[in-house]
Amino acid sequence: MTDYSTIDFSGLEELSADEVVTHSYVRDIRLPSGKTLALITLDNGRDHTRPNTLGPVTLTEYGATLDALTARAAAGEIDAVAVTGKPYILAAGADLSKVGEIPSKEVAKKMAQLGHFVFGKMKKVGVPSFAFVNGLALGGGVEVALAADYRTIDSSTPALALPEVFLGIIPGWGGAYLLPNLIGIENALKVVIENPLKNNRMLKGQEAFDLGIADAIFGPANYLEDSLVWADGVLSGRIKVKRPNEPGKIERMVKWDVAIGIARKMLESRIGTVAKSPYAALDLLKAAKSGTPEEGFEREDEALAELIAGDQFRASIYAFDLVQKRAKRPAGAPDKALAKPVTKVGIIGAGLMASQFALLFVRRLQVPVVITDLDQSRVDKGLDYIRGEIATLLSKGRISPDESNRLNALIHGTTDKAEFNDADWVIEAVFEELGVKQDVFAEIEKHVSDTAVLATNTSSLSVEQIGAKLAHPERLVGFHFFNPVAVMPLVEVVNAPATDEATLSTAMVTAAKLKKNAVITRDTPGFVVNRILAKVLGEAMHAVDTGTSFEVMNRALAPFGLPMTPFELLELVGLKVGAHVLDTHHAAFPDRFFESANLHKLAEHGKIFDRDAKGKITGFDKEAVKIVTPPKGEAKPMTEAEILRRVEDGLADEVHRMLEDDVVHAAEDIDLCLILGAGYPFQMGGLTPYLDRVGASERVFGDTFHHPVIRGVE
């Protein structure tokens, strides 16, 4: 068994050169019973925008504080120890920017061991220990609390989570062993694996309490006072802490292994087997069924070191930084002061996409929104959908009755385009046909003010051509959402040649108010996301058109770790839409994008897969296979390896061309678009770090997208 006290933790100093240290401040509190509780408050001296984090200096100081309290407990000076955080925040875990700089697997393991060594002191302090979770607690912040004997939580806590799997690692300071043995394996699977894979879902205070992570919950008004009184009750024996899943009550013989088995199958079906961290976490949770905490901690040390040193964690940190930092400071964005105010929104169309727009704009901007269509019946259908969605939000408690009434009052439908005359922002959601969009804008321009911004949601057509019939094309901007509109966080803002700075600024500011991440792209076919998808889908169709089986093609791109195969994606977006996207790109770049007559035939047929009553894929449709099978003697099938290399090199070439043409400003913007708009996984870093690591960049253009290449360490 590892004796952490004998480990030399030197080597971690280089990770703490500019660490924002979270200090451990101690004060003695006299409890109502007369007992003395030593309260540690973690505080980095910054405001709420810079949460407490746990770097090497912070951990060392926290450990020294616990050593001092252990001596005081032995001398009879204190009766209990508790830890809490600065206002609204316990701790947000390790400083990931520093973890990403760990130079070797050996140092990575020391970082894991330091956490175990320090947190383990709480169990050895010699008196009962408490954690008062007074707000945000993520990762190591949760593990600070798990190390204590008892926990309370503030009911207003906005987020408690173990998000490590989302970032390509595992809870490595006790969470993977302690949590399942506190709340049971099924609840632990939800917190450690399921929630991180649901776009990093967090628990609210009440949810954490309901799962059994905390023993008591109190409101924010007197949270600390109530927690101290409660702790006094525990110390005096007046309060008996009962846990439904305490060790003696957790069923281990059958239920534990069954839950692990179900989770493994779920992972394989949902994300494949490329991502390492979910499976490493699953193995740790499985092993936590038996053995001592010390054995569990050793397993965490090994797993965390392996993952921190690997490619996927480095790519995850790169992706995390893109989403947290670059997305909030979009490259090429004009001065926000140039943006025009948006006090009324007009939406051309009343179909599903237009109705989703209306709901998003009215909720986020809280301004009047008017929709229009060819006839009143279509308008009424759109209004019914919008009001139905508002009613659903109300029934789920996500909006109040007052807000529901306000939103309904702000929504209006009409066939009279004269009602658009005072709209500041008008967006179209009509058929993806150039002539239709041109005519729609030419007509609406007769009714809107001279200062109104016009936005098109085109996914691949030229914004410049869409505005060809406008008297003032400088007011037109591309504003491409992804479906479903409420969920997908990306908007591609297309800067056409005529688009002026005020229009572009208005688009960027509006996107931010809609709580979307905007990336500015040049006006070029497919912009970013659809150009990359068209390349992948085109290669997939070319492979089956020339004789490769659906099965082989479906497996070939597994190393990319994508959320779905090309053919699943085709069915999701719609085979007719996919055929249109391929046609558009073939017309623009005939030497690099394939056209596929078979895809049009598949679109007419309507499907590629056979599915059961629940929609689960059971195989490939026989008629679909027949459609793509070439005549005898003409088949030239490829192997999985050949397809993978073709796609890797084709993507490296396309991304390089996009950057040379300044479609976006940097490779980081390509990756940001793919992560936010196409669900590319964090652990791959989007796309370009993967292309660098597999050598495609070097093979195609003799260089790499990133310097240095984003990869793991020895």
N, C-alpha and C positions, 0 to 999 in steps of 0.2 A: 504494500500500500504506500502511495506517495506521501512522504513527509514534506509538506509544502514549506515548513519552516527552514528546511535545509537548502532550499533552492536559491541560487544566486540570481536575483532579478535584474542585475546590471545588464545592459543591452537594450533596456526599455527607455533609457534616458533620451535617446534620439527621437523618440515619439512624443516627447514632452517639452520640446524646446520652446514652443509658443502655446502650450496648453492653457486654456482658460480654466484655471483651477477652481473646482467646487470645494469650498472649505467645509469642515465639520465643526460647527459651533455648539458648545455644550452649556446648558444651564440646568441647575437643579430646581425641581418643582416639588413643592410640598403638597401632597395629595390630601383629600379630606380626612382620610384615616390617620394621617400623621406620617405615613410612609413617604420616602423620598424617591422620586423618579428622575433619572438623568436623561434629559431630552437633547438628542443630537439634531441640529437643523442643518441640512445640506443647502449651501447657498454660494453661488459663484459671483455674487455682487452685481450681476447684470439684471436688466428688466426681463419681462416675460417673453420678449422676442428672442432671448438667448437662454434656452433652458439649461438647467444643471446637466452636465455630462460627466462621464467617468473615465478619465485618462489615468496614466500611471501615477502622477503626482497626487491626484485626487484620491486614488485608491490607497496609496501609501499613507496619506494623512488620515484617512478614515480608519485604516487598520491601527495606526498609532493611537487614535482616539479610543478605539475599542479596547486596546491594551491598557490604557490608563484607567478606563472604567472597570476593567476586570480587576485591576489592583484595588480600586476603591470598593468594589463589591466584596472582595476578600477581606477588606478591613472593616466591613459592616457599615460603610458610609452611605451606601445607596441600596434600595430594595428592588429596583427595576431599571431597565434601560429602554429607551424608545428612539426611533428615528423618524423624522419627517422632512419636508422640504420647504423652500422659500414659497411665498404666496403663489398658489395655484399649480405648483410644479414640485413633484418629488424628484424625478430624474428621467432624462430621455435616453439613458443608456450610454454606451461607449461613444466617444467622438469618432464617427466613421471616417472623417477625413484623415485621421491619424491611423486608424486600423488599416486603411487602404495603403499606408506607406510602410507597413511592416516588411522588412527586407528579406526575411527567411522563414522557413517553417519552424525552425528552432525558436526564433523570437515570437512567432505566432503562438506557439505552445506556452511560452512563458507568460504571455498576456492572458491566456486562458487560466493558467495556474495561479497568477496573481489575483484574479477575481475570486477564485475558489478559496485561496488562502485568506484573503481579507474578509469575505462574507462569512467564512466559516468561524471567524472569531466571535460572531454574534451568538452562536450556539454555545460558546465556551466562556461567556462573560460571567457566568456563575449566579446570575439572577434572571428572572423572567424577562423576556425581551418582546417589544412591541414595534410594529411599523404603522404609522399613521399616514395613509396614502391620501394626501391632501389635494391631489390634482393629477396632472399628466404623469403617467408612469409607463415607460416603454423599455423593452429589452432589459438591460441591466438594472434599470430603475425598478422593474417588477421583481427582479431577482434580489435586490436589496430587501424588498418586503418579504419575499419568500424565505429569506434566511432567518427572519424573526419567528418567535414562538406564536405570536398572535398578531392579527391585522385588523384595522378599521379602515373604512374608506369614506371619502366625502361623496355624497350623492350627486354633486354637481361635476364630478370628475368627467372631463370630456373624452378622454382617451386612455385606455389601459390596454397594452398589447405586448405580445412577444413577436415582433415583426421580422425576426432574423431570417426565416425561410424566404421571405419576400426579397431579401437582400443577398441571398446566396450563401448564408451560413446557418448556424443553429443556435438556440439558446445555450450558451456555453459557460454560464456562471451559476449553474444549479437548476435552471428552469426545466431542462429536459428530464431530470430525475424527480425533483421536488414537486412539480406541478401535478403530474399524474397521480402521485401518491398523496396529494392533498385533495384533489377534486375528482379523481377517477379518470380512467383512460379515455372514455368517450368525450368528456368535457375537455380534457387536455388535447386530444386530437383536433378539436375545434379551434382552440386557442393557438396551438403551436403550428398547425399545418393548414387547416381549412380556411381560417380567417386571413392569414397572409396571402393565400392564393386567390382570395376574393378581393383583389385590388387593395390588399393590406387593410382589411376591415378592423376597426378598433372597437373595444367594449366601452360602454358608458359605465358610470359608477354602479348603478343599480344592476346592470347585467353582470358585472364582476362579482358583486355580492351574491346574486342569485346562483352563480356557478360555484360558489363556495370559496372563492379566492380570498375574500375578507370575512371576518367573523362578525362584524357589526358595521352598520352604515348610519351616518348622521348627516343632517343638513349642513349647508355651508355657513349659516349664520353663527353657530357656536360649535363648529366642528372640532376644533382642538380642545376646547373645554369639555365637550361631551365625551371625546375620546379619552381624556385624562380621567374623568369620573368613571368611565367604563373600565379602564385599566385598573383603577383602584378597586373596583368591584371584583375583578378577576383575582387580583392579588390577595384580597381579604377573604375570598371564597364565596362571596355573596352571589357572584355570577359564575355559572357553570357553562363553559363553552362546549357546545355540541356541534359536531360536524357530521353531516349525513354520509360523507365519503371518507371519514377518518380511516387510517390503515386497517383497523380490525374489521371495518364494515365494507371495504372495497372487495368486490368479487374478482378473484384472480384466476381461478381454475380454468374457466371456459371463456367467460365474457371478454377478458383482456385480449386473448389471442384472436378471438372472432372479430373484435373491433379493429385490430391491426390488419387482419386479412381483408376486411371490407375496405379499409382506408387505402391499402395498397392497390386493390383493383380500381378504386376510384381514381387514384393518381395516374395509373397506367392509361386509363381510358380518357382522362381529361388533359393530361400534359405530356403523355409519353414517358420515356425513360431517360431522356437526355439530361434534364435538370438534376443535379446531385443533391442539393440541400434538402428537398422534401423527403427523399429516401433516407438520407443520413439521420434526419430528425425522427423519421418513422422507426428506424432501427434502434435509436436511443430510447424512444418511448416503449418499444417492445421490451428492451432489456431492463427498463425500470420496474418491471413487474416483480422482480426479486433482487436480492443482494442488498448491500449496504449503500448509504449515501456516498461514502468514499469511493466505492467501486463505480457508482454512477458518475461521479465527478471526474474520475480518471478517463472514463469513456468520452465524456464531453471534451476533456483536454485534447485527446487524440483527434476526435472528429472536427473540432473547431480549428485546430492547427492545419489539418489536411485541407479544409475548405478555404481558410484564409489565404493559404499559399497557392491556391489553384486559380485557373483562368476565370472560372465563372464568377467568383467573388469580385475579382478586379473589374470584370465587365459590369457586374451589378452596381458597384460603387460609381463607375463612370455613368451608367444609366441613371442612377439615383441623383447624381449631381446635375445631369441634364434636366431632369424633371423638376428638381428643387430650385435650381439656380438659373440655368440658361432659359428655361421656359418662361421665367418671370422677367427676364430682360431680353426680349426678342431682338435678334440681330437685324439691323437696318431699319428699326422702327423710327418714324419721325417724331418730332417734339409733340408731346401730349397736348401742349397748349394750342396746337393747331386744330385739334378735334372740334367738330361742330356739335352742339348740344342735340341730343335725341329726345324729343318730348312726345313724339307719336310715331308709331311704326305701321307701315303698310305692307301687307303680304299678298303677292299675286299668286293665286292658287288656293284651293281649299281641300286638297287631297291629304293623304297621310303625312307626307313630309311637311307640307305647308302648315298643317295643324300642329305638328310637333314644334315647328318654328314659333307659331303663335303662342303656344303654351310656355315655351322657354323665354321668349321676349317679355311676355306679360308678367311672369314670375320674377325674373331677374331685374328688369328695368322698371317695373311698376308704372308703366305709362300706357295710354290708350293704344290698342292694337286693332287694326281693321283688316279683314281678309276679304278677298273678292274672287269670283270665278265666273264661268260662262253663263251660269243660270243660278236662280235662287235655290233650287233643290240641292245643288252641290255645295253652295254656301251654307245652307242649313245643316247638311250632313257634317261639314267641317266643324261648325259651331257645336253640334251635338257631341262630337268626339272630344273637343276641347273641354266642354263643360262636364262631360263624363270623367275626364282625367282629373279635373279640379275636385269633383265629388269624391273620387278615389283617394286623392291626397288628404281630403278632410276626414274621410272614414278611417284612414290609417293614422290620424293624429299628426300628420306632417305639416299641416297648416291649420290655423284657427278658423272658427266660423266667420270672424270679422274679415280675415284675409280672403277666405273663400268668396264672401260677398263682394269684396273689393275687386278681386280678379275677374269675377263674372261681369261686374259692371264695366270693367275696362275693355272687355272683348266685344267686338261688333263685326257684323258681316253685311256685305252689300254687293250689288252688281253695278252700282253707280260709281264709276272711277273718279268722279268729281270729289268724292269724299276723301280722296288721297291728297287734296290740295294743300293741307297743312301738315302732312307727314314729313318728318325730317329724314327718315330712313325707310327705303322701300326695297324689299328683297323678293326675288321671284323663286318659285318652286314649281315650274312647269316642265313639260316633256323635254328630254335631253336631245332636242333637235335645234340646230342652229337657226333655221328660219323662224321657228316658233318663238324662240327667245328674242330674236331681233325685232319681230313684230310686236311682241308684248311690251318691250321697252320703248319702242318708237311711239306706241299708243299711250303708255302711262306718262311719258315725258310731256305730253300735251296738258296734263292735269296737275303735275306736281310743281312746287315752287322752284325757283332758280337755284336755291341752295341745297335742295334735297339730295342725299346720297342714294345712288342706285347700286344694289348688290345682286350678283348672280351666284346661285349655288351650283353652277356647272361643275361636273366632276372631271371633265377632260376636254371640253370645247375651248376654243380660243376666246378669251374675254375681249380681246381687241375686236375680233370679228363679230361677237355678240353685240358690241356697241357701234357697229358700222352705220346704223341708221339713226344714231343719236345726234342731236344738234350739239350736245355738250358731253362728249365721251370722257372728258376729264373727271366727271362725277361718278363714273362706273368703276367698281372694284369687284374682284372675285372674292367670294366668302363661302368656301366649300366646307360644309359640315360632313360628319360621318354618322352613319346610322347604327344604333338608335341615337337620335339627337340629344336626348336628355342624359345619356350615359357616356358617350364617347367624348373625351376631353379636348380633342384637337379641332382647330379651324385652320385651314390653309387660306391665307389672305393673299390673293393674287394681284400683284402690282403690274397692271397692263401698261403699255408704252404711254398712253395718254393720261393715266390716272394721276391726279395731282396730289400734292403732299397733304392738303387738308382732308381729302377723301381717304387717303391711306391712313392717316392718323385717326380719323373717326372710326374706321374699321377696326384698328388695333385697340382703341379705347373701348369700343362697344364689345369686342370679344372678351376683354378683361371683365367688363361688367356682367357679361353672361357667364362668368366663371369658367371660361374656356381658355386653353393655351393656344396662342396664335403664332404661326410661323409664316413669314413673308416669303413667297416664291415668285419667280418670274412667270410670265404668261407663256407657258410651253405645254405641249400635250401631256395630260395626266398629272401635271405639276410634280409632286413628289411621290405620294403614296400610290396612286394608281399607275404611275409609270413603273414603279418597282413591281407592283402586283401584276401588271401586264406582262412584264418580263418573265416572271415565274409561271404565270398561267399559260403564256405562249409557249414556253419550253415544255410544260406539262402536256399541252395538246399536241405539240410537234412530236413528242415521244410516242404517244399512243397512235397518232395519225400514221407514223412510220413503222408501226408494228410492235412497239413495247406494250406489254400488258398493263391494264389498269393497276393490277396488284403490285407489279414491280415499280411503276411510277409512284404509286402511293407511298411506298416505303423509302424511296430513294432520297427524299429530302429530310428524313428523320433527324440527321445531325444538326439541322438548323434549329431544332427545338421549337418549331412554330406551333401556335395554338391549334391549327388544323391543317389537313393536307390540302393541296391545290384543288382537288375535286370537291372536297367538302366546302371549301371557300367558294367555288363556282356555284354550287347549289345554294349557298347562303346568300350571296349577292344577287343571284338569279342568272340562269344560263343566258337569257337574252341580253341582260346587262353586260355579262362577261364577254359575249360575242361582240357587242358594240364597242367595248373598251379595247378589245384586241384589234378590231377593224380600224379604230381611230389611230392606234399606235402603228399599225402596219402602214397606214396611209402616210403617216408622218415620217416614219423611219423604216422603210421597206426592207433595208438590208439587215436589220437587227431584230425586228418583231415579226413573228409569223402570223399569217392569216390562217384560219381554219374553217373550211366549209363544213367539216364534221361538227364543229361546235354549234353552228347554226342548226344542223340537223338534230343535235342533242337538245337544243333549245326548243325546237318544235316538238320533240318527243316528250320533253318535260322533266327528265330526271337522269341521273347517272347511277344512283345507289338504290338498292332495295332496302326498305326499312320496315320494322315491326310496328305494331299499333302505338307504341310509345315514341316512335320516331328514331329508335336506335338502328344503326346501320347493321344489316345482316349479310350484305354482299353487294356485288355489282349487278345492276339490271341487265338481263340477257340481251334485250333489244339495244341498250346502250353499247354493250360490248360488240354487238353485230355492226352497229353504225360505224365504229372507229376501226374495225378490223380491215386491213388493206387486202386487196385481191391476192390470191395465191402467187407466190414467187416474188411479190413486191415488198414483203415485210423486211425491214432492217432493224430488228429490235436492239435496244441498248441495255447494258447492265446497270445496276443501281450505281456502281462507282462511276461509270461513264456519265450518267445523267447528273450525278452530284457535281462532278467536276465541270461539266458544261454550264450548269446553273451558277455555280460559284464564280467561274470566270466571266460568264455573261453579266452577272450582277456587278462584279468589280469593274468591268468595262463601262457599264451604264452609269454607275455612281460616279466614276471618274469623269465621264463626259458631262454629267450634270454639274459637277463642280467646276469643270473647265468653262462651261457655258454660264456659270453664275446663276443657276436655277435657284440655289440657296447659297448662303455665304460660306458654309463650312460643312465638313462631314458630320459634325455634331448635330446640325439641323436635319440632315437626312435621318439620322438615328432617332432624333426626337420625334419626327413625324411618324416613323414606323412604330415606335413604342406607344405613342399616344393615339395614333390613327389606325393602326393595323394589328395591335396587340403583340408586337414582337417582344420576346421575353427579356426581362432585365438581365438574366444570367448570361445572355449572349451579347449584351450591350447594344441591342438593336441589330445592326447589320455590319457596319464597317469594322469594328474590332474583330468580329468573327472572320471576315474576309482577309484581314491582315494575318490572323493566327494560322489559318489553313494555307497560306501562301498564295492565294488567288491574286492579291494586289501585286505582289512581286512578279507573278507569272504574266500578268496582263500589261502592266505599265511600268514595271521595274522599280517600284517604290511602294511605300505603305501610306495608308490614310492618316496614321497616327505615329508620332515620334516622341517617345519610344512607343513600340507596339504595346497594346494593353494586354498583358498576360501575367500569369502567376510567377512565383519565385520558387527556388529550390528549397 
